[in-house]
Amino acid sequence: MDEQRVRQRGPERWWRPGPPWQHADEADAEAAPGRLPWRSTVPLTVLVLVGSNLAAHAQPHREPLDVYARLLLLATCVLLLWRQRRPVAVAYGTAGLALVYLGAGYPYGPVFAAVAVACFSAVVAGRRRDAWAAIGTLWAGHLLISLWLYRVLPPPGDTGADPGQEVIVGTWVLIIVSVAELVRLRREQWARERADRAQAARRRADDERLRIARELHDVLAHSISVINIQAGMGLALLDSEPEQARAALTTIKAASKEALGEVRQVLDTLRAPGAAPRAPAPGLGRLPELVEQAAAAGLTVTVEGEPPRLPPGADLAAFRVVQEALTNVVRHSGSRKARVRLEHGGGELRLRVDDDGPATGADAGGSGNGLAGMRERALALGGTIEAGPRAGGGFRVLAVLPLTEPPLTEPPVTGSSPPAGLHRADREDR
């Protein structure tokens, strides 16, 4: 079970974007969605308590820290445990407790850090106005105490604050708010980047799923069509011509063996993603094998032209186009002859497969995905596919594929309308 979780989440990274305190809170949230952010709150509480003691020694003219002061400091920090669930209430609560602490005449110190963290969390949570209002309330209350109410509030003999000091305090308030806004924007940017990466991963998974579906369709459609025709021929000739029936069974054995090998190769990529294939991908170099398999199914194939040197992707796509086109002729055409013509020049390969028809109109159990798979292969390489009835009868498939690898671009959106020249004839798999 642990290994499965590791595979789903991916390898742990030693670095993640974002501030360290965010990572601590995210770790708490990942461990338990309802868990409070102890990991970041406890160190801050220690900082506030210890720092306030040090500040008390440096400010002997202020009221000494007593039990009430420590309770106020502790309550201010404890409120931070709920800053993710109730950011607005925590922002106002910490600002109010800090104002009571200052009004009681206790020394200035890290208590402002707790308010800053609370308002920071509120801004990051999207409650910007409430955060600004809370920190503005604290600053206005401090201004009121230090300029007017210091006469009646402890410590006795307090002389109040200089207006210039309040300007400095206000500047620090603006700095805190500005930093919070900056972090909020950065977090939104990180969230968008994570969403983009997740979308890219889903797109890659979809592309890989479509690729495997095309491979399985092309392999199985061709081989099973040959097996189906040879099985029917063998049954028909079993009693009258056993030798021909034996030849048909031999063809069935060879076709099924080849299909099993190619299907196993596709499935190996699912079991071990990224591993090198054990067998080379098929290409136009295996065109004679296709011709022999078509001949075993009763189809005479004439090949014109020599296959050029192609990149692996284009070579595989060209092979699958010929394979699918011949499979459709075997399934749906009344003609027992087909022509494959290869032409190359101008940086592209023109691959044409013709048959004289007519369509048989019989239901051969096609899925209707043959031409769609051809078109997806061609578009992925920057090529085109045209297929439809010929003017003089029969059917034609024309593929134009580049002789070089295409530049890396966004994958084409599948399911869009087919290009001009692509027609659905009365042959089901086309």
Secondary structure as the mmCIF struct_conf table of DSSP 4:
data_model
#
loop_
_struct_conf.conf_type_id
_struct_conf.id
_struct_conf.beg_label_comp_id
_struct_conf.beg_label_asym_id
_struct_conf.beg_label_seq_id
_struct_conf.end_label_comp_id
_struct_conf.end_label_asym_id
_struct_conf.end_label_seq_id
HELX_RH_AL_P HELX_RH_AL_P1 ASP A 2 ARG A 9
BEND BEND1 PRO A 11 PRO A 11
HELX_LH_PP_P HELX_LH_PP_P1 GLU A 12 ARG A 13
BEND BEND2 TRP A 14 TRP A 14
BEND BEND3 PRO A 17 GLY A 18
HELX_RH_AL_P HELX_RH_AL_P2 PRO A 20 ALA A 31
TURN_TY1_P TURN_TY1_P1 PRO A 33 GLY A 34
HELX_RH_AL_P HELX_RH_AL_P3 TRP A 38 ALA A 58
TURN_TY1_P TURN_TY1_P2 PRO A 60 HIS A 61
BEND BEND4 ARG A 62 ARG A 62
HELX_LH_PP_P HELX_LH_PP_P2 GLU A 63 LEU A 65
HELX_RH_AL_P HELX_RH_AL_P4 VAL A 67 LEU A 79
HELX_RH_3T_P HELX_RH_3T_P1 LEU A 80 TRP A 82
TURN_TY1_P TURN_TY1_P3 ARG A 83 ARG A 85
BEND BEND5 ARG A 86 ARG A 86
HELX_RH_AL_P HELX_RH_AL_P5 PRO A 87 GLY A 103
TURN_TY1_P TURN_TY1_P4 ALA A 104 GLY A 105
HELX_LH_PP_P HELX_LH_PP_P3 TYR A 106 TYR A 108
BEND BEND6 GLY A 109 GLY A 109
TURN_TY1_P TURN_TY1_P5 PRO A 110 PRO A 110
HELX_RH_AL_P HELX_RH_AL_P6 VAL A 111 VAL A 124
TURN_TY1_P TURN_TY1_P6 ALA A 125 GLY A 126
HELX_RH_AL_P HELX_RH_AL_P7 ARG A 128 LEU A 147
TURN_TY1_P TURN_TY1_P7 TRP A 148 TRP A 148
HELX_RH_3T_P HELX_RH_3T_P2 LEU A 149 ARG A 151
TURN_TY1_P TURN_TY1_P8 VAL A 152 VAL A 152
BEND BEND7 LEU A 153 PRO A 155
TURN_TY1_P TURN_TY1_P9 PRO A 156 GLY A 157
HELX_RH_AL_P HELX_RH_AL_P8 PRO A 163 LEU A 237
TURN_TY1_P TURN_TY1_P10 LEU A 238 SER A 240
HELX_RH_AL_P HELX_RH_AL_P9 PRO A 242 ARG A 271
BEND BEND8 ALA A 272 ALA A 272
TURN_TY1_P TURN_TY1_P11 PRO A 273 GLY A 274
HELX_LH_PP_P HELX_LH_PP_P4 ALA A 275 PRO A 277
BEND BEND9 ARG A 278 ALA A 279
HELX_LH_PP_P HELX_LH_PP_P5 PRO A 280 PRO A 282
HELX_RH_3T_P HELX_RH_3T_P3 LEU A 284 ARG A 286
HELX_RH_AL_P HELX_RH_AL_P10 LEU A 287 ALA A 296
TURN_TY1_P TURN_TY1_P12 ALA A 297 GLY A 298
STRN STRN1 THR A 300 GLU A 304
BEND BEND10 GLY A 305 GLY A 305
HELX_RH_AL_P HELX_RH_AL_P11 PRO A 312 HIS A 332
STRN STRN2 SER A 333 SER A 333
BEND BEND11 GLY A 334 GLY A 334
BEND BEND12 ARG A 336 ARG A 336
STRN STRN3 LYS A 337 GLY A 345
TURN_TY1_P TURN_TY1_P13 GLY A 346 GLY A 347
STRN STRN4 GLU A 348 ASP A 355
STRN STRN5 ALA A 359 ALA A 359
BEND BEND13 GLY A 368 GLY A 368
HELX_RH_AL_P HELX_RH_AL_P12 GLY A 370 LEU A 381
TURN_TY1_P TURN_TY1_P14 GLY A 382 GLY A 382
STRN STRN6 THR A 384 PRO A 389
TURN_TY1_P TURN_TY1_P15 ALA A 391 GLY A 392
BEND BEND14 GLY A 393 GLY A 394
STRN STRN7 PHE A 395 PRO A 402
BEND BEND15 LEU A 403 THR A 404
HELX_LH_PP_P HELX_LH_PP_P6 GLU A 405 LEU A 408
HELX_LH_PP_P HELX_LH_PP_P7 GLU A 410 VAL A 413
TURN_TY1_P TURN_TY1_P16 THR A 414 GLY A 415
BEND BEND16 SER A 416 SER A 416
HELX_LH_PP_P HELX_LH_PP_P8 SER A 417 PRO A 419
TURN_TY1_P TURN_TY1_P17 ALA A 420 GLY A 421
STRN STRN8 LEU A 422 LEU A 422
BEND BEND17 ASP A 426 ARG A 427
TURN_TY1_P TURN_TY1_P18 GLU A 428 ASP A 429
#
